[in-house]
Amino acid sequence: MKKFSFFLSCAASAMFAIALTSCEAVKDNPGTGFDPSLKDVTIQSGDTLAPIYKKLAATTNDIIIEIPAGVDTVYTGKIELTPGQKFTLVGDENNPPVVVPTNSIKFGNAFTIKNVVFDCSNFPNHLLMMTKGDAADESLKVESGQYVIKDPVVIENVVAKGLTKAFFYDNGAPYAFEEFTIFNCNVGYKSQGNLVLNLAASMAINFSIVNSTFYSEDKNTASANFIGLSGKRPWQITGYEDKEGLFICSYNTFANIAYKKQFLNTNTLKGQNKYKYAVASNIFYNCSNQKIYGNMTNNKNQVGAKNNVYLWDGKFFEETKYNGDEGVQIDPQFRAPEEGNFRPTNLTFLNLEDIPGDPRWTQWIYQ
């Protein structure tokens, strides 16, 4: 797997050294595993997961559902976690099961989703959500008003296809995630009329998106921002007054997402030097109308960026105003982007020493 190695020209070099180290840690160890001692249920193809969740919840607050190899399709049913419960859903790494959502999955604490394929082709709602109101866990609430989740939130090796609403939505509740990681995922939209990652009232203190693909089948339906990050600044959250905050975005492919909108919308963090951005080796293809970083920074703080492709409606653009990154001005020439196939066909692009984009589309050249 490619190493995340780039040198950032911003003044806060020490912080970006931390960013580099953090990104390596995410790539090598994206999250915690599951506890095999809790494998006490049998799951077969065609089952609904909600009754299994209820059975496990009767004996533990650490809800772990492992879908074994050979199970091809299951249905979610209504899974809404109650206060104190943590949740893990994991499938077989080599043959991940198809999970058909019938309801949004709602969490009130840390969760891990790993090795599953969500078929959302007939699902009109948000996929992963947080609880709010009476369903929220008041034991997590701190003086500044946030529900603080210290354990990692990990979404790893997940495919979601046919989405029309948010991949993740905080439900408008004020959460603070100490670690929020999306790793090795492939998220596809029929039409992207909603934010993909909607933290409408929440903050991800350490936020990582690595080795992933996000796309819409039609750029003209991509009429919403990609990320909304609108909670309190990390240093305004009780217990985190000495913290800063870090967004790592590396080796991803973003295609026909937020076509004429914003990549990351955050009035909370605009111009705040204490929240750092490390953005490297991504492909931005018909994404965010030539203003990837402007709405992050308000032109007051720089973004650490390097080795990205910025290509919008067939034209290259630079993001030097905000970060000095002229970008890689080589069209990868995707094989079939309208079908969700982002394998580059341009040999000049494939001969780059550090190839931008989601490695799943280029790893074959190393084999």
N, C-alpha and C positions, 0 to 999 in steps of 0.2 A: 504494500500500500504506500502511496506517495507520502512524503514527509511535508509538513507544513513549514516551509523554510522561506522566509522573506525578511527583508530589512526595511524598517519603516523610518521615514525621514522626518518624523515629527519630533518636537522638542522633548516630549515626555518619554525618552528612550527607555528608562527603567520600567515604566508601566508596560510598554509594549514588549519588553523582554518577558514580563510576567504573562502577557497575552500569548506570546509564542509558547511558553511552557504550558500554559493552561490548555491551549489548543492541542498540543501533543498528548496531554493527559486525556482529553476528551476522545481523541482518535484511538488511543490505545486501551482505554478503560472507560467506555461511555456510560456505564451505570452498574448498579448492583445486580447480582444474579438472583435467582429464586431459590427458595428453600425446598429441596426435594422431600423433606420430611412431611410436608403438607400435602403430598400427592395421595389423597384418600378418596378420590372420586373417579368414576369411570365416565369417559366422554366418548360418544359415538357420533358418526356423521348424521346430520339432521337434528341433533339435540339443540335445545335452547339453554343458554348459559345462565339466565337469571335464577332458575331453581338451584343450580349448582352453587351460585354465589350465596344464596340464602342458607343452604346447608352448611357451607363453610363458615358463614358469619355467626352461626349458632355456637361455634366453639372457639373462634379466634377473631381478633381484629386485624390480623395480617392475612388478608384474603389473597390466595395465590391459586390461579386456575391455569393448569398446564394442559394444553391440548396435544395429545400424543401424535406421533407420526402415523400416517394412514388415515387420519380423519380429514375429509376433504372440505365439508361445509357445515358450519354451525350458525345459529342465530343468537342475537344478543338477548332479546327480551328486555325487560325493564330492570336495569342495574343502576341504582342510585345509592351510593354509599352513605352510611350514617356517621355521625361524629365519632372520631377515634379510629376509624377504619382506614387502612392502607390497602392498595390494590395492585396486583400484578396479573397480567394476562400474557402468557407466553406460548408460542407454538413451536413446531419443529423447525429448526434452522434450515435444513436442507429441503424440506417439503412443507412450507408454511400453509396452514389451513386458510380457507376463505371464511371470513366472518361477515355475515350479512346483518347490518344494524337494522333493528326494528324500532329502536328508541335511542336517543342520545345516551351515552354512558356518562354518568355524573359522579364526580369525585369531590371529596372534602378534605383530602390530605394528599400526601405523596402517592404517585402511581408510576408504574412501569408497564409499557405496552411493547411487546417484542415478538418478532417473527410471525406476523400475521398479515393477511391481505383483506382489507375492508372493501367489500363490493357495495358501493353507495349509489349504484345506478338507478335504484328506485327509492332512494332515501332522501327526503327533502329538507332535513334538519341539520343542525350542527352535530358534528360527530363526537368530539370529546369536550366535556364541559365541567365546570366547577359548580358546586352547590352554593346556595345563598340563603339569606333569611333564616328561618327557623331550622333549616337543614344544615346550616354551617356549624362548624365545630368551634364553639366559643372558647374552648381551652387554648386555641391557637391565637386568639386575638390579643394584640399588644396595645399599649397605651395610645399609640399614634393612630390606631384604628384598623390596622391590617391583620389578616389571618396569615401568620408567618409559617411557611412550610420549610423546615430545615433539611429534611431528607430529599434526595434528588428526585426530580421528575425526569423520566427517561422515556423517549419514544425512539425505538431502535429497530432497524430492519423492518419497517412497516411500509406496506403498499396501500394506498387508498385511491380508488378510481371511481369516477363518475360523480364527484362531489359538486354541490351547488351552494352549500353554506360553509361555515367555518370548519376548518380541520380541528382547531382548538379555540374555545371561547371561555373566558372567565365568568360569564354569566352576569357581568356588571358588578361583581363582588370584589372588594379590595383585598386581594391576596398579595403576598410577597413571597416569591420563589427564590430560595437561596441558590439553587442550581436547576436550570431548565435546559435540557439537552435534546436536540433532534439529530439523529445520527443514522446515516445510510438508509434514508427513506425515499420513497417515490410517490408523490402526491399529485393526482391528476384531477382536473375539473372539466365538467361538461361546459359550464359557464361560471366565471368567477365574478359574481355580482356582490360578494361579501368579502370582508377581510378574511384572509387565510388563517392568520394567527392573531386573534383579537383579545388583547389584554386591555380591555376597555377601562378597567379601574385598578389594574394590577401592575406590579413591577417584577421583572426577572432580573435579579441582581447580577447573576452570572448566566448569560444567555448564549447558547451555542447552537449553530446550525452548520453541520459538517457532512460532506460526502452525500449530498441529497439532491433530488430533482423536484422542482415544483413547476407545474405547467398547466395551461388551459388549452383546450382544443381549438379555441377561436379567440384571437387577440381582441377582437371587437366586442366580445362579451366580458372582457376583463376590466370591469368598470369600478373596482374598489381597490383600496390600498392593499399591500401585501401584509404588513405588520402594523398593528396599533399597539402602542406601549404608553399607557396613560396613567399609571399609578404614581404614588409619591416617589420622589427621588430616594435612592437607597439610604443616603445619609440623613433623611428625614424620618426614617422608620426606627422605632424604638428598638434598641439593641444593635443597630447598625450605623450609629452616628459616625464611626470612624471608617466606614467602608466607602468605596467609590462605586464600582460597577463596571462590567465588561461585556461587550457584545462581540462574539467571535463568529465570523461567517467565512468559511473556507471550503474550496473544492465543491461548489454547488453549481447546478444548472437551473437558471430561472428563465422560463420561456413563456411568452404571451401571458405574463402575470402582471397585474397592475399596469396595463398597457399605457394609459395616459394618466395614471395616478401616481401615488407615492410608494416607494419601496418600504420605507419605515416612517410612519407618522408618529411623532412624539412631541407634543407641545411641552410636556413635562421636562424633557431632557435637552431641548434646543439650547445650544450655546453653553452647555454645562461641561466644563473641562474635566470634571471629576468622573464622568462616565465615559469610558474609552471604547473605541471601535477598532477592531482589527479585521479587515476585509481583504481577502487575498485569494487569487486563483479561482475566481468564479466566472461563469458566463452569464451576462445579463443580455438576453435576447428578446427584443420587443418588451422591455420591462421598464416602466417608470419614466418614459418620455424624456430621456436625457437628463434626469435629475435624481440620480440614485441617492446622493448624499445630502443634497441641499436642505431637505426637510429634517434631517437629523441634526444639523449643525447650526442653522440660521446664520451661516457664514461667520460664526464667532469662534468655533473650535475646529481643528483639523481632524480628519478621519485617517487612520492608518490603513493605507490601501496599497496593493501591489499586484501586478500580474493578472489583472482582470480583463475580460473582454466586454466592451460596451458596444452593442450593436442594436440599432433601433431602426426599423423599416429599411434595412439594407445599408444603412450608413453608420460609420463608426463615429463615436463621440468621445471626448476626453472629460475627465472629472478633475482636472488640475486646479480648478478654482478652490476646491475644498480639501484636496489631499495631495496634489502633485502627481497623481497616477495617470500617465498618458495612455495606459492600457495596451493590450496586445491587439494590434490592428490586423488580425488575420481571421477571416470568416471560417468557422469550423465546418460549414456546409453540412448541416445535419441531414442524416439519411431520410427521415420521414417525420418531421416535427409534428405534422398534423395528426399523426398516429401515435404520438408519444415516444418516437424512436429518435433519440438525440445522439446517436453514434456519429462522430465526425467522419467525413469522407475526404477532407482536404489533407493531403499528405504533408504539406508545409506545416499545417497546424499540428499534425501528429508527430512531427519531428522536433517540436519544441522540447527543450530540456525539462521544463516544468509545465506540463499541459494543464490548462485551466479546465474547470468543470467537474462534474460528478464523475469519479473514477470508474463507476460501473460501465460507462460508455466507452472507455478507452483502455480498460485493463487487458483486453484481449491482445493488444499489441505487445504486451510484455510476456505473453505465454508462448 
